[in-house]
Amino acid sequence: MAGHIDVVRRACQAWCDGDISIYREMYARDVVAEAGGLWPEDKGSVRGVEAVMCHFESIMRAFERNELVPTRFFENGDALAVELIWRGVPPGGDRPVEQRLACAYRFRDELITHTTWYPELGEALEAVGLGRLPPGGAEAEGGRIR
């Protein structure tokens, strides 16, 4: 299961580096990504690797620079809830905007099969069957956008 945390750390680093092409190796072919009102277009869900990639790339293009920083991980079998900080510098801006959010991941054979974004960690914890904030969780170091 430590592998699940490593997958998400690599995904976040790829986002920070501005090249998420590695996501094609991290997602199952039938991946589903959901975010409801958290996505600008409010599409609800996106299915399939290329559709998910296209959606994430459109978000990345909307900002000059952006990063996705995991702060805590909570595992439950083949599921993982992650607390995150997203920062982005809008076009022509010099200061990033920041959003705290959480993501629930489901895995099959070490590939991400489902990812759902939430405004609150508690919702992600419920989605992975943890119900409420368990003690601890694996900590991650937060970064700063450059």
Secondary structure as GFF3:
##gff-version 3
##sequence-region A 1 146
A	DSSP	alpha_helix	2	17	.	.	.	ID=ss1
A	DSSP	alpha_helix	23	26	.	.	.	ID=ss2
A	DSSP	beta_strand	27	34	.	.	.	ID=ss3
A	DSSP	three_ten_helix	36	38	.	.	.	ID=ss4
A	DSSP	beta_strand	45	47	.	.	.	ID=ss5
A	DSSP	alpha_helix	49	61	.	.	.	ID=ss6
A	DSSP	beta_strand	65	76	.	.	.	ID=ss7
A	DSSP	beta_strand	79	89	.	.	.	ID=ss8
A	DSSP	beta_strand	97	108	.	.	.	ID=ss9
A	DSSP	beta_strand	111	118	.	.	.	ID=ss10
A	DSSP	alpha_helix	121	127	.	.	.	ID=ss11
A	DSSP	beta_strand	138	139	.	.	.	ID=ss12
###
